[in-house]
Amino acid sequence: QVQLVESGGGLVQTGDSLRLSCVASGRAFDQYTMGWFRQAPGKEREFVATISLNGGLANYADSVKGRFTISRDNALNTVFLQMNSLKPEDTAVYYCAADRLLSVQTMSVETDHDIWGQGTQVTVSS
Protein backbone atom coordinates (compact mmCIF):
# COMPACT_ATOMS: atom_id res chain seq x y z
CA GLN A 1 0.00 0.00 0.00
CA VAL A 2 2.79 2.44 0.97
CA GLN A 3 5.76 3.44 -1.22
CA LEU A 4 8.79 5.23 0.26
CA VAL A 5 11.20 7.87 -1.10
CA GLU A 6 14.22 9.06 0.90
CA SER A 7 15.96 12.42 0.56
CA GLY A 8 18.31 14.74 2.43
CA GLY A 9 21.64 12.96 2.10
CA GLY A 10 24.82 14.69 1.07
CA LEU A 11 28.49 15.33 1.73
CA VAL A 12 29.35 16.81 5.13
CA GLN A 13 32.32 17.11 7.47
CA THR A 14 32.89 15.39 10.79
CA GLY A 15 30.72 17.02 13.45
CA ASP A 16 28.13 18.35 11.01
CA SER A 17 24.41 17.57 10.96
CA LEU A 18 21.96 16.28 8.37
CA ARG A 19 18.22 15.68 8.39
CA LEU A 20 16.93 12.83 6.27
CA SER A 21 13.31 12.58 5.15
CA CYS A 22 11.28 9.61 3.99
CA VAL A 23 8.00 10.48 2.29
CA ALA A 24 5.37 7.77 1.95
CA SER A 25 2.67 7.52 -0.66
CA GLY A 26 -0.46 5.61 0.19
CA ARG A 27 -3.36 5.88 2.57
CA ALA A 28 -2.31 3.66 5.50
CA PHE A 29 0.94 5.28 6.67
CA ASP A 30 -0.19 5.37 10.30
CA GLN A 31 -0.56 1.57 10.26
CA TYR A 32 3.18 1.04 9.70
CA THR A 33 6.06 0.92 12.08
CA MET A 34 8.90 2.82 10.39
CA GLY A 35 12.64 2.46 10.52
CA TRP A 36 15.95 3.69 9.19
CA PHE A 37 18.70 1.31 8.13
CA ARG A 38 22.06 1.91 6.52
CA GLN A 39 24.61 0.08 4.42
CA ALA A 40 28.24 1.18 4.36
CA PRO A 41 30.61 0.22 1.53
CA GLY A 42 31.54 -3.44 1.80
CA LYS A 43 29.28 -3.96 4.82
CA GLU A 44 25.93 -5.57 5.51
CA ARG A 45 22.84 -3.45 5.96
CA GLU A 46 22.35 -2.55 9.62
CA PHE A 47 19.63 -1.18 11.86
CA VAL A 48 19.77 2.51 12.82
CA ALA A 49 16.42 3.45 14.40
CA THR A 50 12.76 2.47 14.49
CA ILE A 51 9.63 4.36 15.55
CA SER A 52 6.12 3.28 16.52
CA LEU A 53 2.87 4.08 14.71
CA ASN A 54 2.17 7.32 16.56
CA GLY A 55 5.78 8.23 17.26
CA GLY A 56 5.56 7.50 20.97
CA LEU A 57 8.26 4.83 21.07
CA ALA A 58 11.65 4.64 19.41
CA ASN A 59 14.58 2.25 19.34
CA TYR A 60 18.17 3.12 18.39
CA ALA A 61 21.34 1.28 17.56
CA ASP A 62 24.01 1.76 20.21
CA SER A 63 26.29 3.40 17.66
CA VAL A 64 23.89 6.33 17.13
CA LYS A 65 22.30 6.80 20.56
CA GLY A 66 22.60 10.39 21.72
CA ARG A 67 23.42 11.63 18.22
CA PHE A 68 20.48 10.61 16.01
CA THR A 69 16.76 11.22 16.52
CA ILE A 70 13.97 9.51 14.61
CA SER A 71 10.58 11.20 14.35
CA ARG A 72 7.45 11.05 12.22
CA ASP A 73 4.65 13.35 11.15
CA ASN A 74 1.72 11.20 10.10
CA ALA A 75 -0.16 14.21 8.73
CA LEU A 76 2.70 14.66 6.25
CA ASN A 77 3.26 10.93 5.67
CA THR A 78 6.89 11.53 6.54
CA VAL A 79 9.56 9.99 8.76
CA PHE A 80 12.69 11.95 9.65
CA LEU A 81 16.15 11.11 10.87
CA GLN A 82 18.00 14.00 12.49
CA MET A 83 21.70 13.16 12.52
CA ASN A 84 24.05 15.25 14.66
CA SER A 85 27.75 14.98 15.44
CA LEU A 86 28.33 12.95 12.31
CA LYS A 87 31.39 10.73 12.07
CA PRO A 88 33.13 9.15 9.08
CA GLU A 89 31.82 5.76 10.20
CA ASP A 90 28.28 7.07 9.58
CA THR A 91 29.03 7.11 5.85
CA ALA A 92 26.50 4.84 4.17
CA VAL A 93 23.43 4.65 2.02
CA TYR A 94 20.48 5.26 4.33
CA TYR A 95 17.20 3.47 3.67
CA CYS A 96 13.81 3.83 5.25
CA ALA A 97 11.58 0.81 5.69
CA ALA A 98 8.04 0.02 6.79
CA ASP A 99 6.49 -2.95 8.57
CA ARG A 100 2.79 -3.37 9.16
CA LEU A 101 1.86 -3.19 12.86
CA LEU A 102 5.23 -4.32 14.19
CA SER A 103 6.90 -3.45 17.50
CA VAL A 104 9.94 -1.19 17.34
CA GLN A 105 12.03 -3.91 18.98
CA THR A 106 11.02 -6.61 16.53
CA MET A 107 11.55 -4.38 13.51
CA SER A 108 15.05 -3.50 14.72
CA VAL A 109 16.23 -7.13 14.58
CA GLU A 110 14.33 -8.45 11.56
CA THR A 111 15.84 -8.17 8.09
CA ASP A 112 12.77 -8.89 5.97
CA HIS A 113 10.70 -5.70 5.92
CA ASP A 114 7.43 -5.12 4.12
CA ILE A 115 8.49 -2.02 2.16
CA TRP A 116 11.87 -0.43 1.35
CA GLY A 117 12.84 2.93 -0.10
CA GLN A 118 15.64 3.32 -2.64
CA GLY A 119 18.09 5.03 -0.30
CA THR A 120 19.96 8.31 0.04
CA GLN A 121 23.75 8.65 0.26
CA VAL A 122 25.38 10.18 3.34
CA THR A 123 29.12 10.83 3.18
CA VAL A 124 31.04 12.21 6.16
CA SER A 125 34.59 13.39 5.50
CA SER A 126 37.30 13.69 8.13
C-alpha positions as CSV (number, residue, x, y, z in Angstrom):
1,Q,0.0,0.0,0.0
2,V,2.8,2.4,1.0
3,Q,5.8,3.4,-1.2
4,L,8.8,5.2,0.3
5,V,11.2,7.9,-1.1
6,E,14.2,9.1,0.9
7,S,16.0,12.4,0.6
8,G,18.3,14.7,2.4
9,G,21.6,13.0,2.1
10,G,24.8,14.7,1.1
11,L,28.5,15.3,1.7
12,V,29.4,16.8,5.1
13,Q,32.3,17.1,7.5
14,T,32.9,15.4,10.8
15,G,30.7,17.0,13.4
16,D,28.1,18.3,11.0
17,S,24.4,17.6,11.0
18,L,22.0,16.3,8.4
19,R,18.2,15.7,8.4
20,L,16.9,12.8,6.3
21,S,13.3,12.6,5.1
22,C,11.3,9.6,4.0
23,V,8.0,10.5,2.3
24,A,5.4,7.8,1.9
25,S,2.7,7.5,-0.7
26,G,-0.5,5.6,0.2
27,R,-3.4,5.9,2.6
28,A,-2.3,3.7,5.5
29,F,0.9,5.3,6.7
30,D,-0.2,5.4,10.3
31,Q,-0.6,1.6,10.3
32,Y,3.2,1.0,9.7
33,T,6.1,0.9,12.1
34,M,8.9,2.8,10.4
35,G,12.6,2.5,10.5
36,W,16.0,3.7,9.2
37,F,18.7,1.3,8.1
38,R,22.1,1.9,6.5
39,Q,24.6,0.1,4.4
40,A,28.2,1.2,4.4
41,P,30.6,0.2,1.5
42,G,31.5,-3.4,1.8
43,K,29.3,-4.0,4.8
44,E,25.9,-5.6,5.5
45,R,22.8,-3.5,6.0
46,E,22.3,-2.5,9.6
47,F,19.6,-1.2,11.9
48,V,19.8,2.5,12.8
49,A,16.4,3.5,14.4
50,T,12.8,2.5,14.5
51,I,9.6,4.4,15.5
52,S,6.1,3.3,16.5
53,L,2.9,4.1,14.7
54,N,2.2,7.3,16.6
55,G,5.8,8.2,17.3
56,G,5.6,7.5,21.0
57,L,8.3,4.8,21.1
58,A,11.7,4.6,19.4
59,N,14.6,2.3,19.3
60,Y,18.2,3.1,18.4
61,A,21.3,1.3,17.6
62,D,24.0,1.8,20.2
63,S,26.3,3.4,17.7
64,V,23.9,6.3,17.1
65,K,22.3,6.8,20.6
66,G,22.6,10.4,21.7
67,R,23.4,11.6,18.2
68,F,20.5,10.6,16.0
69,T,16.8,11.2,16.5
70,I,14.0,9.5,14.6
71,S,10.6,11.2,14.4
72,R,7.5,11.1,12.2
73,D,4.7,13.3,11.1
74,N,1.7,11.2,10.1
75,A,-0.2,14.2,8.7
76,L,2.7,14.7,6.2
77,N,3.3,10.9,5.7
78,T,6.9,11.5,6.5
79,V,9.6,10.0,8.8
80,F,12.7,12.0,9.6
81,L,16.2,11.1,10.9
82,Q,18.0,14.0,12.5
83,M,21.7,13.2,12.5
84,N,24.0,15.3,14.7
85,S,27.8,15.0,15.4
86,L,28.3,12.9,12.3
87,K,31.4,10.7,12.1
88,P,33.1,9.2,9.1
89,E,31.8,5.8,10.2
90,D,28.3,7.1,9.6
91,T,29.0,7.1,5.9
92,A,26.5,4.8,4.2
93,V,23.4,4.7,2.0
94,Y,20.5,5.3,4.3
95,Y,17.2,3.5,3.7
96,C,13.8,3.8,5.3
97,A,11.6,0.8,5.7
98,A,8.0,0.0,6.8
99,D,6.5,-2.9,8.6
100,R,2.8,-3.4,9.2
101,L,1.9,-3.2,12.9
102,L,5.2,-4.3,14.2
103,S,6.9,-3.5,17.5
104,V,9.9,-1.2,17.3
105,Q,12.0,-3.9,19.0
106,T,11.0,-6.6,16.5
107,M,11.5,-4.4,13.5
108,S,15.0,-3.5,14.7
109,V,16.2,-7.1,14.6
110,E,14.3,-8.5,11.6
111,T,15.8,-8.2,8.1
112,D,12.8,-8.9,6.0
113,H,10.7,-5.7,5.9
114,D,7.4,-5.1,4.1
115,I,8.5,-2.0,2.2
116,W,11.9,-0.4,1.4
117,G,12.8,2.9,-0.1
118,Q,15.6,3.3,-2.6
119,G,18.1,5.0,-0.3
120,T,20.0,8.3,0.0
121,Q,23.8,8.6,0.3
122,V,25.4,10.2,3.3
123,T,29.1,10.8,3.2
124,V,31.0,12.2,6.2
125,S,34.6,13.4,5.5
126,S,37.3,13.7,8.1
